[in-house]
Structures are given as structure tokens and as C-alpha cells.
Amino acid sequence: MTITQLKYVLAVSEHKNFTRAAEHVFVTQPTLSMQIQKLEEELNILIFDRSKKPIDLTNVGKKIVNQARNIVNEAERMQDVVDQEKGFIGGEFKLGIIPTIMPTLLPMFLKNFTSKYPKVNLKIEELTTVEIISKLKDNHLDAAIAATPLLQEKIKERVLYFEPFVGYIPKSHRLNSKNKLDRTDLDINDILLLEDGHCFRDNVINICKNLKNSNAKESFQLESGSFETLIKLSNEGFGMTLLPYLNTLDFSEKEQKEYLRYFNEPSPAREVSLLYKKSELKMQIINALYDSISGVIRGAIAFHNIKVVSPLK
């Protein structure tokens, strides 16, 4: 039994196809099939039911795959121990980021991080929170950045920053005359929201549901997949919207800036964290990411000296 054979088993388990699995691990299909067959002969069991389309695991195969993940993780952990002992920060690192964070966060830290750690081969993917949780658990991501808390049993959450909510209120709106917003000013039926599936939408709903006189409903007339669209709809008189603070930093038009309204302190905010598995693989890179991101972002938020509170607290 070899680590390579176990990696091949994991690849077939994931892709449900020998050819695609072989492409994923960069070997020929006959080589992969032969190595898996050797492992099955050594264990005297069948890991895969090849009669099914797509290929499926046998009952004992499911147990083998779970154990194989543990063994492969521990083998990779040994290299981590060596890298940390040598002070080496490098190698492939797969990072997932949710859509409402990626466009604003990435430009703020990426150039500095890649310059400081040129040996890290950073592979970044935009994913939903559900996809991030699944890929972290299946070891298809080394770490992720998302709104928290998620409270997943096998995933650690290390808070990077608290990002305040900012109101975007056009001239025609009832709250435009206010210099500062209060939570009690909000009416969920008057707020343009991101479409279902975005955690920022859930944060906004949580703020409004926590109000004693909330008229929150479960369905809304106008929803969109981007903040840019929400801003345009707001400008057309369809309501106000709430934006993450970092999204407002690039506002260039004077009119857009004039429509921004901050909250009375403590401002509602979302908690943004660096997520990784409790096995703590590649911690030297995770720590480097944390330091690079938290320093830059906290500095940007502290510029307005805004005291914040999580919407879930």
C-alpha cells in the first residue's frame, strides 16, 4: 500500500470516473487503474463497484476512502512539519473567497502577499459559503475567507476583521435627510437585497429581524446578484440598500458619496474570518495570509474610526 495509491482512490471517489481521475492526478488512465487494482488485490476487497454508471464506492470502499483521507492528510502534515521547521513558506495553496468579499478584498492584499511570499503558488476561487464548507471538508481547499460564524465542527474560524454596514440612500428616500442611521430606522420591505444564497443578504435580514417592530417578510420584490445593480435600482427610486464598508471605498462620483450614511455607533457589521480545517495543514501560509490581510483591512476600516458590532450578536 502506498500514499500514491490512496491518492488515486480519492481521485476516483471524487470524479466517479477513472479517466477524469487520471487527468486530475496527471497520470494515464491505465496506470491509475492498475495501481488501484493492486491495492484492491492486496486488501482482498473491491473498493469500487465498476458495474455502476457513474462508478460508485462499495460499502467497504466508503470506509477505505475515509481512512485514505486521514492517511493522506497526515502524510502531507509531515511535509508541513519539515517546512515549518525550515521556515519555508511556499508551495501550492488553494484559497476560496465568497463573492461579496472577493472583489474588494483581493486587490487590497494580493500584490503585497505575492511579493512578500513569491514561493507560494496561490490558487484563488470564488465560491459560495456552502461550496466553501464542502471543499474545505473534502480537502479541495486549504483555506477560505467568508462571513462568519458558521460553527462547523471540523473548521476553525479566525476572525480577520469586522466590516461595517453602510446605508446607500438616494435623494427621494425617506431617510436621505438623516446624517446618521439607526437600526430602528430600517424597514426590511424598503431595502433592496442581494438574491438568495448570498450571506450578506442573510446579515441584512438578521439586522431587521432583531428589531422589536420589524415587519420582516420571507419574500421581497426586488433582488439582485450584485451590489452595482442594487445601487442602480436605488438611484431609480426603488428603495435604499446596505453595502459592506469596503465596497464604498472606490466610489468616485460625488453624488454616490453623498448618498452614503453611516450608522450610529456601534455600527452593525459582518464578521469576516479566515477558515481552515482543524488538522491545521499549511499553517505557515495560513498565518502569513492572516497577517497580510488583517493588517491592511483593519487599517482601512480604522481610518473612519467606526466602532462595530456583529449583526448576529
C-alpha positions as CSV (number, residue, x, y, z in Angstrom):
1,M,0.0,0.0,0.0
2,T,1.4,3.4,-1.0
3,I,0.3,7.0,-0.5
4,T,0.1,7.4,-4.2
5,Q,-2.4,4.5,-4.5
6,L,-4.5,6.2,-1.8
7,K,-4.4,9.5,-3.7
8,Y,-5.6,7.6,-6.8
9,V,-8.5,6.1,-4.8
10,L,-9.5,9.5,-3.5
11,A,-9.4,10.9,-7.1
12,V,-11.7,8.2,-8.4
13,S,-14.0,8.6,-5.4
14,E,-14.4,12.3,-6.2
15,H,-14.7,12.2,-10.0
16,K,-16.7,8.9,-10.3
17,N,-14.7,8.2,-13.4
18,F,-11.3,6.6,-14.0
19,T,-10.3,8.8,-17.0
20,R,-11.2,12.1,-15.3
21,A,-9.5,11.0,-12.1
22,A,-6.3,10.1,-14.0
23,E,-6.3,13.6,-15.6
24,H,-6.7,15.1,-12.2
25,V,-3.6,13.4,-10.8
26,F,-1.6,13.7,-14.0
27,V,-1.2,10.0,-14.9
28,T,-2.5,7.8,-17.6
29,Q,-5.8,6.0,-17.1
30,P,-4.2,2.5,-17.3
31,T,-1.6,3.5,-14.7
32,L,-4.2,4.7,-12.3
33,S,-6.4,1.7,-12.9
34,M,-3.5,-0.8,-12.4
35,Q,-2.5,0.8,-9.1
36,I,-6.0,0.8,-7.7
37,Q,-6.4,-2.8,-8.7
38,K,-3.1,-3.7,-7.0
39,L,-4.4,-2.1,-3.8
40,E,-7.7,-4.0,-4.0
41,E,-5.8,-7.3,-4.5
42,E,-3.6,-6.5,-1.6
43,L,-6.6,-5.8,0.7
44,N,-8.6,-8.6,-0.9
45,I,-11.7,-6.4,-1.4
46,L,-13.3,-4.2,-4.1
47,I,-13.2,-0.5,-3.4
48,F,-15.3,0.5,-6.4
49,D,-18.4,-1.0,-8.0
50,R,-17.4,-0.7,-11.6
51,S,-20.8,-2.1,-12.9
52,K,-22.5,1.2,-11.9
53,K,-22.5,4.4,-14.0
54,P,-21.1,6.6,-12.7
55,I,-18.7,4.4,-10.7
56,D,-19.6,4.1,-7.1
57,L,-18.0,3.0,-3.9
58,T,-18.7,-0.3,-2.3
59,N,-19.7,-0.4,1.3
60,V,-16.2,-1.3,2.4
61,G,-14.9,1.2,-0.2
62,K,-16.6,4.1,1.7
63,K,-14.7,3.1,4.8
64,I,-11.4,2.8,2.9
65,V,-11.9,6.3,1.4
66,N,-12.5,7.9,4.8
67,Q,-9.3,6.2,6.1
68,A,-7.4,7.2,3.0
69,R,-8.2,10.9,3.6
70,N,-6.8,10.7,7.1
71,I,-3.6,8.9,5.9
72,V,-3.0,11.3,3.0
73,N,-3.7,14.3,5.3
74,E,-1.2,13.0,7.8
75,A,1.4,12.4,5.1
76,E,1.0,16.0,3.9
77,R,1.3,17.1,7.5
78,M,4.7,15.6,7.7
79,Q,5.9,17.8,4.9
80,D,4.3,20.8,6.7
81,V,6.3,20.0,9.8
82,V,9.5,20.0,7.8
83,D,8.6,23.2,6.0
84,Q,7.8,25.0,9.3
85,E,11.0,23.8,10.9
86,K,12.9,25.2,8.0
87,G,10.9,28.4,8.0
88,F,9.8,27.7,4.4
89,I,6.6,29.4,3.1
90,G,5.8,28.1,-0.3
91,G,4.1,25.5,-2.4
92,E,0.5,25.3,-3.8
93,F,-2.2,26.9,-1.6
94,K,-5.9,26.8,-2.6
95,L,-8.0,29.6,-1.3
96,G,-11.7,30.1,-1.6
97,I,-13.4,33.5,-1.2
98,I,-17.2,34.4,-1.2
99,P,-18.4,36.7,-4.0
100,T,-19.4,39.6,-1.7
101,I,-15.8,39.8,-0.3
102,M,-13.6,38.8,-3.2
103,P,-13.8,42.0,-5.5
104,T,-12.9,44.4,-2.7
105,L,-10.6,42.3,-0.6
106,L,-8.3,40.8,-3.2
107,P,-6.9,44.0,-4.7
108,M,-6.1,45.2,-1.2
109,F,-3.7,42.4,-0.2
110,L,-2.8,40.2,-3.2
111,K,0.1,42.2,-4.7
112,N,1.7,42.7,-1.3
113,F,1.3,39.0,-0.4
114,T,2.7,37.6,-3.7
115,S,5.6,40.0,-3.5
116,K,6.4,39.0,0.1
117,Y,5.9,35.3,-0.5
118,P,6.9,34.6,-4.1
119,K,7.3,30.8,-3.5
120,V,3.6,30.4,-2.6
121,N,1.6,29.3,-5.6
122,L,-1.7,30.8,-4.7
123,K,-4.8,29.4,-6.4
124,I,-7.9,31.5,-5.7
125,E,-11.5,30.5,-6.4
126,E,-14.7,32.5,-6.0
127,L,-17.2,30.2,-4.2
128,T,-20.4,30.4,-2.2
129,T,-20.3,29.7,1.5
130,V,-21.9,26.2,1.0
131,E,-19.3,25.4,-1.6
132,I,-16.5,26.6,0.7
133,I,-17.6,24.4,3.6
134,S,-17.9,21.3,1.3
135,K,-14.5,21.9,-0.3
136,L,-12.7,22.5,3.0
137,K,-14.1,19.3,4.4
138,D,-13.1,17.3,1.3
139,N,-9.6,18.9,1.3
140,H,-10.1,20.7,-2.0
141,L,-9.3,24.0,-0.3
142,D,-6.5,24.8,2.1
143,A,-8.3,27.8,3.5
144,A,-11.2,30.2,2.7
145,I,-12.4,33.7,3.5
146,A,-16.1,34.1,4.4
147,A,-18.6,35.8,6.7
148,T,-18.9,34.0,10.0
149,P,-19.8,32.5,12.4
150,L,-20.5,29.2,10.5
151,L,-20.0,26.9,13.5
152,Q,-18.8,23.9,11.5
153,E,-17.4,21.1,13.6
154,K,-14.2,20.4,11.7
155,I,-13.5,24.0,10.6
156,K,-11.7,26.7,12.5
157,E,-12.7,30.4,12.2
158,R,-10.0,33.0,12.8
159,V,-11.6,36.5,12.7
160,L,-9.9,38.8,10.2
161,Y,-12.0,41.9,10.7
162,F,-15.5,43.3,11.3
163,E,-16.8,45.2,8.3
164,P,-19.4,47.9,9.0
165,F,-22.6,48.2,7.0
166,V,-23.2,51.5,5.2
167,G,-26.5,52.8,4.0
168,Y,-26.9,53.9,0.4
169,I,-29.9,56.3,0.4
170,P,-30.9,58.4,-2.7
171,K,-32.5,61.8,-2.5
172,S,-36.0,60.5,-2.9
173,H,-35.8,58.2,0.1
174,R,-37.4,59.0,3.4
175,L,-34.0,58.6,5.3
176,N,-32.0,60.8,3.0
177,S,-32.2,63.8,5.3
178,K,-30.6,61.9,8.2
179,N,-26.9,62.4,8.9
180,K,-26.6,59.1,10.7
181,L,-28.7,55.9,10.6
182,D,-30.0,53.9,13.5
183,R,-31.0,50.2,13.3
184,T,-34.6,51.2,14.2
185,D,-34.8,53.3,11.0
186,L,-34.6,50.2,8.9
187,D,-37.6,48.6,7.2
188,I,-36.9,45.3,5.5
189,N,-39.6,45.9,3.0
190,D,-37.8,49.1,1.9
191,I,-34.3,47.6,1.5
192,L,-33.0,46.2,-1.8
193,L,-31.3,42.9,-1.2
194,L,-28.9,40.5,-2.9
195,E,-30.5,37.4,-4.2
196,D,-30.9,34.3,-2.1
197,G,-27.7,32.4,-1.5
198,H,-25.6,35.4,-0.5
199,C,-24.6,35.5,3.2
200,F,-24.6,39.3,3.1
201,R,-28.3,39.2,2.4
202,D,-28.8,37.0,5.5
203,N,-26.8,39.5,7.6
204,V,-29.2,42.3,6.5
205,I,-32.3,40.2,7.3
206,N,-30.8,39.4,10.7
207,I,-30.4,43.1,11.5
208,C,-34.0,43.8,10.7
209,K,-35.4,40.7,12.4
210,N,-33.7,41.7,15.6
211,L,-35.8,44.9,15.7
212,K,-38.8,44.9,18.0
213,N,-41.1,46.5,15.4
214,S,-39.7,44.7,12.4
215,N,-42.1,43.9,9.5
216,A,-39.7,41.5,8.0
217,K,-41.0,39.0,5.5
218,E,-39.5,36.0,3.8
219,S,-40.0,37.2,0.2
220,F,-39.0,40.5,-1.5
221,Q,-40.0,42.2,-4.7
222,L,-36.5,43.2,-5.8
223,E,-33.4,41.1,-5.5
224,S,-30.1,41.2,-7.4
225,G,-26.8,39.3,-7.6
226,S,-24.5,42.3,-7.4
227,F,-24.1,45.5,-5.3
228,E,-23.7,47.5,-8.5
229,T,-27.2,46.6,-9.6
230,L,-28.7,47.4,-6.2
231,I,-27.1,50.8,-6.4
232,K,-28.6,51.5,-9.8
233,L,-32.0,50.3,-8.7
234,S,-31.7,52.5,-5.6
235,N,-30.8,55.5,-7.8
236,E,-34.0,54.8,-9.8
237,G,-36.1,55.2,-6.7
238,F,-36.8,51.5,-5.8
239,G,-35.6,51.8,-2.3
240,M,-32.4,52.0,-0.2
241,T,-29.7,49.4,0.2
242,L,-27.0,48.4,2.6
243,L,-23.4,47.9,1.4
244,P,-20.3,46.5,3.0
245,Y,-17.9,49.3,4.0
246,L,-15.1,48.2,1.7
247,N,-17.4,48.4,-1.3
248,T,-17.8,52.1,-0.7
249,L,-14.1,53.0,-0.8
250,D,-13.9,53.1,-4.6
251,F,-16.9,55.4,-5.0
252,S,-15.7,58.2,-7.3
253,E,-18.8,60.1,-8.2
254,K,-19.7,62.9,-5.8
255,E,-23.3,62.0,-5.9
256,Q,-22.7,58.4,-4.8
257,K,-20.6,59.5,-1.8
258,E,-23.3,62.0,-0.8
259,Y,-25.8,59.1,-0.6
260,L,-23.8,57.2,1.9
261,R,-25.0,57.1,5.5
262,Y,-23.0,55.6,8.4
263,F,-24.8,54.1,11.4
264,N,-24.7,55.4,14.9
265,E,-22.2,53.5,17.0
266,P,-21.9,50.7,17.5
267,S,-22.4,50.1,13.8
268,P,-23.9,46.8,12.6
269,A,-21.2,44.8,10.8
270,R,-20.4,41.5,9.4
271,E,-17.7,39.3,10.8
272,V,-15.2,38.1,8.2
273,S,-12.9,35.2,9.0
274,L,-10.1,33.0,7.7
275,L,-11.4,29.4,7.6
276,Y,-9.3,26.3,7.7
277,K,-9.6,22.7,8.8
278,K,-8.7,21.7,12.4
279,S,-5.9,19.5,11.1
280,E,-4.1,22.8,10.6
281,L,-2.2,21.9,7.4
282,K,0.0,24.6,5.8
283,M,-0.3,26.8,8.9
284,Q,2.8,28.8,7.9
285,I,0.9,30.0,4.8
286,I,-2.3,30.5,6.7
287,N,-0.5,32.7,9.3
288,A,1.1,34.7,6.5
289,L,-2.2,35.2,4.9
290,Y,-3.8,36.3,8.1
291,D,-1.1,38.8,8.9
292,S,-1.2,40.3,5.4
293,I,-5.0,40.6,5.2
294,S,-5.8,41.7,8.8
295,G,-3.2,44.5,8.8
296,V,-4.3,46.1,5.6
297,I,-8.1,45.8,6.1
298,R,-8.2,46.8,9.8
299,G,-6.2,49.9,8.8
300,A,-8.7,50.8,6.1
301,I,-11.7,50.3,8.5
302,A,-10.0,52.1,11.4
303,F,-9.5,55.1,9.1
304,H,-13.1,56.2,9.8
305,N,-12.8,55.1,13.5
306,I,-16.0,53.2,13.3
307,K,-17.0,51.0,16.4
308,V,-18.8,47.9,15.2
309,V,-21.0,45.1,16.5
310,S,-21.8,41.9,14.7
311,P,-25.3,41.6,13.3
312,L,-25.7,38.2,14.8
313,K,-24.9,39.4,18.4
